[in-house]
Amino acid sequence: MTTPATAIDRARIAELTEREQQRLDAATPRSQALYERARTTLAGGVASSYQVRDPWPIYLSHGLGSRVWDVDENEMIDFHNGFGSMVQGHAHPAIVKAVGDRVKLGTHFAAPTEDGIVVAEELSRRWGLPRWRFVNSGSEATMDAIRIARASTKRETIVKIFGSYHGHHDYVMVSIGVPYDRIGDREDYASLPYGGGIPQASADLTIPVPFNDAGAMERRIERLFEEGRPPACVIMEAAMMNLGVVLPEPGYLEAVRELTQRLGVLLIFDEVKTGLCIAAGGATERWGVKPDLVTLAKTLGGGLPSGAIGGSEEVFEVVERGDVYQVGTYNGNPLTMAAARASLQEVLTPDAYAHLDALEDRLLRGCQDVIDRYGLPGYSVGVGAKGCVTFSPERIVDYETFKEHQDVEITELSWLYAMNRGIFMTPGREEEWTLSVAHTFEDCDAFVAAFEELASDLAR
Ligand SMILES: Cc1ncc(COP(=O)(O)O)c(C=O)c1O
């Protein structure tokens, strides 16, 4: 049971937002001071525009297990986990040891090491894909996977899901966060560059289609064939993880796999967020649908910059023949490979995934219980280590329903409530929580308690 978003008093949301904003500002004076210093040299005071926050970002000092501390010595339970990278928890002893041992033996040669082979073997086992290469970020992984797909099919056009984020290179910075009225017709969505510096000519090669609608994808791909620009690949997340969490409807992924195979279009699952986070073998294992190529990053490196591309022997032929230069000075960096090996072999074990599932269940149920008791417009949703409360009176299944229904003001207020109650959450309404193996049921209960305070204050 939900009540419409309009039933919540907007003036009350504004009043609580102002109160909570002041409380957070008062608790973070050293972050403010660091920001004042940082902004004179670092553009916007941060290393990445995704770290920008008004009036200042929260600067962290350290982390251990499920906890992080900011420079004002506020201790928080970390549900942000480095945009979903730290499923191992902070400073996990196995990773600390692996990195510590490796650092004394030299950290970079631009020559292969044995750890890289072990990591590739383990990924191959988990994903059932025989060939792998390493990169240093999710963006590099999706860029190279698309290049491999293009070379393999000798085609240039690519298809992506409207609203999905796949990194910051030109191929995929297309049709992500845009005003609702610019989306265009559902059967023929617009290819819109996301931010400045992206040539329209490049964006035009990227064709967006709606999530959870295999029919629309098939019709668009067929038209691309008719227009003489057949696509090389579909790149997609099996579950969208940048509109909160949007799960695939039953049968959707199977239908996408069937139609791409039938039409001769390669399927790339971008598992930068889902991979190693929602199951040992990511979305590919969870939903039992195998793509031609998969991209990993984030959790793979246990906190070090990492990325990987996996695929079938056929698609990797263009790399092995030397047609595609899949290259990078830091690819397979020994330090990263040592961390990834320890993570895969000692941390992200079957027991770890059982623990993450149990935590997730507790958190989802706890949040849903609060929503139901207070009649909030929304629902909890998630899978594996990832989840969120989506504030929307309607279920969100794609970008259109997200833009139409999501309640931005409550979402922002809920972030402030979390931060002021010792819950470090990912800023931004599109984001979700990430659990780690170091989290406990008590950590989940603390999250739910902070959420209940919000619900109760809104109800007053
Ligand atoms: C699904 C997905 N793909 C790719 C990327 C890009 O990864 P990175 O930021 O490591 O370049 C992200 C980043 O959030 C992502 O969520």
The ligand as an SDF file (V2000), in Angstrom:
LIG
                    3D

 16 16  0  0  0  0  0  0  0  0999 V2000
   27.4300    0.4620  -15.1280 C   0  0  0  0  0  0  0  0  0  0  0  0
   28.6720    1.2920  -15.1570 C   0  0  0  0  0  0  0  0  0  0  0  0
   29.5380    1.1710  -16.1790 N   0  0  0  0  0  0  0  0  0  0  0  0
   30.6720    1.8770  -16.2490 C   0  0  0  0  0  0  0  0  0  0  0  0
   30.9890    2.7870  -15.2650 C   0  0  0  0  0  0  0  0  0  0  0  0
   32.2520    3.5740  -15.3550 C   0  0  0  0  0  0  0  0  0  0  0  0
   33.1690    3.1230  -14.4160 O   0  0  0  0  0  0  0  0  0  0  0  0
   34.3800    4.0610  -13.9730 P   0  0  0  0  0  0  0  0  0  0  0  0
   33.8080    5.1650  -13.1780 O   0  0  0  0  0  0  0  0  0  0  0  0
   35.2690    3.1220  -13.2000 O   0  0  0  0  0  0  0  0  0  0  0  0
   35.0500    4.5290  -15.2220 O   0  0  0  0  0  0  0  0  0  0  0  0
   30.1310    2.9570  -14.1770 C   0  0  0  0  0  0  0  0  0  0  0  0
   30.4370    3.9220  -13.1110 C   0  0  0  0  0  0  0  0  0  0  0  0
   29.6880    4.1800  -12.2160 O   0  0  0  0  0  0  0  0  0  0  0  0
   28.9260    2.1990  -14.1300 C   0  0  0  0  0  0  0  0  0  0  0  0
   28.0540    2.3430  -13.1140 O   0  0  0  0  0  0  0  0  0  0  0  0
  1  2  1  0
  2  3  1  0
  2 15  2  0
  3  4  2  0
  4  5  1  0
  5  6  1  0
  5 12  2  0
  6  7  1  0
  7  8  1  0
  8  9  2  0
  8 10  1  0
  8 11  1  0
 12 13  1  0
 12 15  1  0
 13 14  2  0
 15 16  1  0
M  END
$$$$
